[in-house]
Amino acid sequence: MSRANRELIAVRHENRRLKDEIAGCPDHKRLKEELANAEYVIANHIRSRRTLYLSPNSGVMGTIPDVRTKVVDVRPETRHVAFGVGKDSGIKEGFIFLIHRGDEYVGKVRVTAVWENFSGGTIVERKKPMKAGDDAMTDTTPDP
């Protein structure tokens, strides 16, 4: 079973559990409609093979934009990396950047801080030392 199918089944199971839990709530009809709408949106995203993210702070879900930039700075001692893109490019905390040097894969960085036109993150995988000037792109590929 593919990861997308497992995710869809998990979402449906959780929605059924929530629907049962809110059945006694005075406003349960509206909440049931909102849950049904959310399940529909999630199922369509999974079927379309777009990568989803869930914002760690707000719980807002969306798709990951295809952003390409350069590594601006690397601090190997703290495993921090800076990028020249931020909120203005649709970057959010939790996004993963794949780092390349030419055709060579260098590693992955998870975004931990985002400003208007600047962002930073922590190295989560490193095949080679990262350098300023390396190519970076958001990881938009869905997991198998």
Secondary structure, DSSP 4 states (H G I P E B T S, - for coil): --HHHHHHHHHHHHHHHHHHHHTTSTTHHHHHHHHHHHHHHHHHHHHTTPPEEE-TTT--EEE----EEEEEEEETTTTEEEES--GGGT--TT-EEEEEETTEEEEEEEEEEE-SS-EEEEEEEESS---TT-EEEE--PPP-
